[in-house]
Amino acid sequence: MVKFRTTVARILTAGMFIASAGAAAQQVYPNKLIRLITPFAAGSSTSTLTYLVGKKLSDRVGQTVVVDPRPGGNTIIGTDAVAKASPDGYSILLVTSSFVIVPLLQPAPYDVARDFAPIGTIASTEFVLALHPSLPANNLKEFIALAKAKPGQLNYSTSGSGTFTHLTSEMFSALAGIKMQHIPYKGSGPAVTDLIGGQVQVSLQAPVIVIPHVKTGKLKALAISGETRLQTLADLPTFTEAGLPGYDAKLWFGILGPAGTPKAIVDKLTTEFGSIMAVPAFRDELVSQGMNPFVTNPDQFAALIKADTSRFAKIIKAGNIKAD
């Protein structure tokens, strides 16, 4: 009887071990295709970044990563798709700072703080204050003095009402104590085209968009946001160096999952994306696209989302800004 009980116990123990091992194997992440969604159209700079990091993530985890652009609804459609996805790490989202701006300007079916699991930021881009060459200002102080002498007479272009470029332009005006006339466009391309043509006089734009025109003399650059100068335009001072400290126009790119995504999966994705950004060749590729590595962990990213929500809400209220 004792021998029989011992044998049964061993069988049960072995069965439990096999069941446990099987369950553990099923829980290994990732073990199937990952969908990396972006709420921007294919061909945009954000979409380009999504494809770059998607390929690198696939190489690192040994699973196919499908980039899934879902534009529409001013980024709401693609963002909501992830908010409603299963929180298992197989549907994740690449967004920009517009993630916090859009729900402040129009109704959204999700809450940025409640319905997502921050994984981390991966990259950022700063912004350059560019002028039409006809303006008689060769540095930031001269431009601010000119704008103060002509309140409301200078026109500035943006990629649209309520966009990041609009809000950060309003933030610049408030900080500098100037008033300019806003001219919204459907994207940064036409905003810069009319700046070159002289239909508008001022624009705050990403370096990759304006630097080629600065180098050919079609535009004049006065300052760049951020803490350090741009490698590709080393003579261009930061706003702080040019005499206007406190101007923050960093556009970030970050990764999110649905709320409830297990911490182990969030931590793994944070580690993998951080490792991708640490590769020198990839960092150089980002710089060539006008971006810089900007890596944060989930807690830091959550804090950034909270801070930017508060910051942009104040700008929108102060300027009575509406979306297009």
C-alpha positions as CSV (number, residue, x, y, z in Angstrom):
1,M,0.0,0.0,0.0
2,V,2.8,2.4,0.9
3,K,4.6,1.6,-2.4
4,F,1.3,2.3,-4.3
5,R,0.8,5.6,-2.6
6,T,4.4,6.6,-3.3
7,T,3.9,5.8,-7.0
8,V,0.7,7.7,-7.2
9,A,2.3,10.7,-5.5
10,R,5.2,10.6,-8.0
11,I,2.8,10.5,-10.9
12,L,0.8,13.4,-9.5
13,T,3.9,15.4,-8.9
14,A,5.2,14.7,-12.4
15,G,1.8,15.7,-13.9
16,M,1.8,19.0,-11.9
17,F,5.3,19.7,-13.1
18,I,4.4,19.1,-16.8
19,A,1.2,21.2,-16.5
20,S,3.2,24.0,-14.8
21,A,5.9,23.8,-17.5
22,G,3.2,23.9,-20.2
23,A,1.6,27.0,-18.7
24,A,4.9,28.7,-18.4
25,A,5.6,28.0,-22.0
26,Q,2.3,29.5,-23.0
27,Q,3.1,32.6,-21.0
28,V,6.5,33.3,-22.7
29,Y,6.2,36.7,-24.4
30,P,6.2,37.2,-27.3
31,N,5.2,33.9,-28.9
32,K,3.2,35.3,-31.9
33,L,2.9,38.3,-34.2
34,I,3.0,41.8,-32.6
35,R,0.9,44.6,-34.1
36,L,2.6,48.0,-33.8
37,I,-0.1,50.6,-34.6
38,T,0.4,54.3,-35.3
39,P,-2.4,56.8,-35.8
40,F,-0.6,58.6,-38.6
41,A,-0.7,58.0,-42.3
42,A,2.0,56.0,-44.1
43,G,4.7,58.3,-45.4
44,S,4.7,60.6,-42.4
45,S,7.9,61.1,-40.3
46,T,6.1,59.2,-37.4
47,S,5.2,56.4,-39.7
48,T,8.8,56.2,-40.9
49,L,10.0,55.9,-37.3
50,T,7.4,53.2,-36.6
51,Y,8.7,51.1,-39.5
52,L,12.3,51.6,-38.3
53,V,11.7,50.5,-34.7
54,G,9.2,47.8,-35.8
55,K,11.9,46.1,-37.8
56,K,14.4,46.3,-35.0
57,L,11.9,45.0,-32.4
58,S,11.2,42.1,-34.7
59,D,14.9,41.2,-35.0
60,R,15.3,41.4,-31.2
61,V,12.3,39.3,-30.1
62,G,12.3,36.8,-32.9
63,Q,8.7,37.4,-33.8
64,T,7.1,39.3,-36.7
65,V,6.2,42.9,-35.9
66,V,3.6,44.3,-38.3
67,V,3.4,48.1,-38.6
68,D,-0.3,49.1,-38.9
69,P,-0.9,52.7,-39.8
70,R,-4.5,53.7,-38.8
71,P,-4.9,57.4,-39.6
72,G,-8.1,59.3,-39.2
73,G,-10.1,61.3,-36.7
74,N,-7.1,63.5,-35.9
75,T,-5.3,60.4,-34.5
76,I,-8.3,59.2,-32.5
77,I,-9.1,56.1,-34.7
78,G,-5.7,54.4,-34.3
79,T,-5.3,55.4,-30.7
80,D,-8.7,54.1,-29.7
81,A,-8.0,50.8,-31.4
82,V,-5.2,50.1,-28.9
83,A,-7.2,51.4,-26.0
84,K,-9.8,48.7,-26.8
85,A,-7.3,46.0,-27.6
86,S,-6.6,42.9,-25.4
87,P,-3.9,43.9,-22.8
88,D,-1.6,41.1,-23.8
89,G,1.3,43.0,-25.4
90,Y,0.3,42.0,-29.0
91,S,-1.2,45.4,-29.9
92,I,0.9,48.4,-29.0
93,L,0.9,52.0,-30.1
94,L,3.5,54.5,-31.3
95,V,2.3,58.1,-30.7
96,T,3.7,61.6,-30.4
97,S,2.9,64.5,-28.1
98,S,-0.4,64.9,-30.0
99,F,-1.6,62.0,-27.9
100,V,-2.2,64.4,-25.0
101,I,-3.2,67.4,-27.1
102,V,-6.0,65.9,-29.2
103,P,-8.4,65.0,-26.3
104,L,-8.0,68.5,-24.9
105,L,-9.5,69.9,-28.1
106,Q,-12.2,67.4,-29.1
107,P,-14.1,64.5,-27.5
108,A,-12.2,61.2,-27.5
109,P,-13.5,57.8,-26.6
110,Y,-10.6,57.1,-24.3
111,D,-8.8,58.7,-21.3
112,V,-5.0,59.2,-21.8
113,A,-4.3,58.5,-18.1
114,R,-6.8,55.7,-17.5
115,D,-6.9,53.6,-20.7
116,F,-3.2,53.1,-21.5
117,A,-0.1,51.5,-20.1
118,P,2.9,53.7,-20.7
119,I,5.9,51.7,-22.0
120,G,8.4,54.5,-22.6
121,T,9.4,57.3,-25.0
122,I,12.0,56.4,-27.6
123,A,12.8,59.6,-29.5
124,S,12.2,63.3,-29.7
125,T,12.7,66.3,-32.0
126,E,13.3,69.9,-31.1
127,F,12.0,72.9,-33.1
128,V,13.7,75.7,-35.0
129,L,12.5,79.3,-35.2
130,A,12.8,80.2,-38.9
131,L,12.2,83.5,-40.6
132,H,11.8,84.8,-44.1
133,P,15.1,86.4,-45.0
134,S,13.5,89.8,-45.7
135,L,12.8,90.3,-42.0
136,P,15.4,92.7,-40.5
137,A,16.3,90.5,-37.5
138,N,19.5,88.4,-37.3
139,N,19.1,87.0,-33.8
140,L,16.4,86.2,-31.3
141,K,16.6,89.4,-29.4
142,E,16.3,91.5,-32.5
143,F,13.3,89.5,-33.7
144,I,11.5,89.8,-30.3
145,A,12.1,93.6,-30.4
146,L,10.8,93.7,-34.0
147,A,7.6,91.8,-33.1
148,K,7.0,94.0,-30.1
149,A,7.3,97.1,-32.3
150,K,4.7,95.5,-34.7
151,P,2.1,93.8,-32.5
152,G,-0.1,91.5,-34.6
153,Q,1.5,92.5,-37.9
154,L,3.8,89.5,-38.3
155,N,2.2,86.3,-39.5
156,Y,3.4,82.8,-38.4
157,S,2.5,79.5,-40.1
158,T,1.8,76.2,-38.4
159,S,0.7,72.7,-39.6
160,G,-2.9,73.4,-38.4
161,S,-5.0,74.9,-35.6
162,G,-4.6,73.0,-32.4
163,T,-1.5,71.2,-33.6
164,F,1.8,70.9,-31.7
165,T,3.4,73.6,-33.8
166,H,0.4,75.9,-33.0
167,L,0.5,75.3,-29.3
168,T,4.3,75.7,-29.0
169,S,4.2,78.8,-31.2
170,E,1.6,80.3,-28.8
171,M,3.9,79.3,-25.9
172,F,6.8,81.1,-27.5
173,S,4.8,84.3,-28.1
174,A,3.6,84.3,-24.4
175,L,7.1,83.7,-23.1
176,A,8.6,86.4,-25.4
177,G,5.7,88.8,-24.7
178,I,4.8,89.3,-28.3
179,K,1.7,89.0,-30.5
180,M,1.6,87.5,-34.0
181,Q,-1.1,86.5,-36.4
182,H,-1.7,82.7,-36.7
183,I,-2.0,81.3,-40.3
184,P,-2.8,77.6,-40.1
185,Y,-2.0,75.1,-43.0
186,K,-2.8,71.5,-43.7
187,G,0.6,70.2,-42.7
188,S,4.2,71.4,-42.2
189,G,5.0,71.2,-45.9
190,P,2.7,74.0,-47.2
191,A,3.4,76.0,-44.0
192,V,7.1,76.1,-44.9
193,T,6.5,76.6,-48.6
194,D,4.6,79.8,-47.9
195,L,7.3,80.8,-45.4
196,I,9.9,80.5,-48.2
197,G,7.6,82.4,-50.6
198,G,7.1,85.3,-48.1
199,Q,3.4,84.9,-47.6
200,V,4.2,84.4,-43.9
201,Q,7.2,85.7,-42.1
202,V,7.8,83.2,-39.2
203,S,7.4,79.5,-38.4
204,L,8.5,77.1,-35.7
205,Q,9.3,73.8,-37.4
206,A,11.2,70.6,-37.0
207,P,14.9,70.8,-38.0
208,V,14.7,68.2,-40.8
209,I,12.1,70.4,-42.6
210,V,13.8,73.8,-42.4
211,I,17.6,73.1,-42.3
212,P,18.0,72.4,-46.1
213,H,16.4,75.8,-46.8
214,V,18.5,77.5,-44.1
215,K,21.6,76.2,-45.7
216,T,20.6,77.5,-49.2
217,G,19.7,80.9,-47.8
218,K,16.0,80.6,-48.5
219,L,15.2,80.8,-44.7
220,K,16.9,82.4,-41.7
221,A,17.2,80.3,-38.5
222,L,17.4,82.2,-35.1
223,A,17.3,79.5,-32.4
224,I,16.5,75.9,-31.6
225,S,14.6,74.5,-28.6
226,G,16.3,72.0,-26.3
227,E,19.4,72.0,-24.1
228,T,22.1,71.5,-26.8
229,R,22.8,72.8,-30.2
230,L,22.1,70.8,-33.3
231,Q,25.1,68.9,-34.8
232,T,24.1,69.6,-38.3
233,L,23.7,73.4,-37.6
234,A,26.3,74.0,-34.9
235,D,26.2,77.8,-35.2
236,L,22.5,77.9,-34.3
237,P,22.1,78.8,-30.6
238,T,19.5,77.3,-28.3
239,F,16.7,79.6,-27.1
240,T,18.4,79.8,-23.7
241,E,21.7,80.8,-25.3
242,A,19.8,83.3,-27.4
243,G,18.3,85.0,-24.4
244,L,14.9,83.2,-23.9
245,P,15.3,80.5,-21.2
246,G,12.4,78.2,-20.3
247,Y,11.1,77.6,-23.8
248,D,10.3,73.8,-24.2
249,A,9.2,72.6,-27.6
250,K,10.3,69.0,-27.4
251,L,8.0,66.7,-29.5
252,W,8.3,63.2,-28.1
253,F,7.6,59.8,-29.7
254,G,6.4,57.1,-27.2
255,I,5.1,53.5,-27.0
256,L,1.9,52.6,-25.2
257,G,-0.1,49.4,-24.6
258,P,-3.7,49.0,-23.4
259,A,-4.3,49.5,-19.7
260,G,-4.0,46.3,-17.8
261,T,-1.0,45.0,-19.8
262,P,1.0,42.8,-17.3
263,K,4.0,44.5,-15.8
264,A,6.4,41.8,-17.0
265,I,5.4,42.5,-20.6
266,V,5.6,46.2,-20.2
267,D,9.1,45.8,-18.6
268,K,10.2,43.6,-21.4
269,L,9.1,46.0,-24.1
270,T,10.7,48.9,-22.2
271,T,14.0,47.0,-22.2
272,E,13.8,46.0,-25.8
273,F,13.0,49.5,-27.1
274,G,15.7,51.0,-24.8
275,S,18.2,48.5,-26.3
276,I,17.2,49.5,-29.8
277,M,17.8,53.1,-29.1
278,A,21.3,52.4,-27.6
279,V,22.7,51.0,-30.8
280,P,25.0,53.7,-32.2
281,A,24.1,53.0,-35.9
282,F,20.4,53.3,-35.1
283,R,21.0,56.5,-33.1
284,D,22.8,58.0,-36.2
285,E,19.9,57.0,-38.4
286,L,17.5,58.8,-36.0
287,V,19.7,61.9,-36.2
288,S,19.6,61.8,-40.0
289,Q,15.8,61.9,-39.7
290,G,16.0,65.0,-37.5
291,M,15.3,63.1,-34.3
292,N,17.2,62.3,-31.1
293,P,17.0,59.2,-28.9
294,F,14.9,60.1,-25.9
295,V,14.4,57.0,-23.7
296,T,12.2,56.9,-20.5
297,N,10.8,54.2,-18.4
298,P,7.0,53.6,-17.8
299,D,7.0,55.8,-14.6
300,Q,8.9,58.6,-16.3
301,F,6.6,58.4,-19.4
302,A,3.5,58.5,-17.2
303,A,4.8,61.6,-15.4
304,L,5.6,63.2,-18.8
305,I,2.0,62.5,-20.1
306,K,0.6,64.1,-16.9
307,A,2.9,67.1,-17.1
308,D,2.2,67.8,-20.8
309,T,-1.5,67.4,-20.3
310,S,-1.4,70.1,-17.7
311,R,0.9,72.3,-19.7
312,F,-1.0,72.2,-23.0
313,A,-4.4,72.6,-21.3
314,K,-3.2,75.9,-19.9
315,I,-1.9,77.0,-23.4
316,I,-5.2,76.0,-25.0
317,K,-7.3,77.9,-22.4
318,A,-5.1,81.0,-22.5
319,G,-5.2,81.2,-26.2
320,N,-8.8,80.1,-26.6
321,I,-7.5,77.6,-29.2
322,K,-9.8,75.4,-31.2
323,A,-9.0,72.4,-33.4
324,D,-9.5,72.6,-37.2
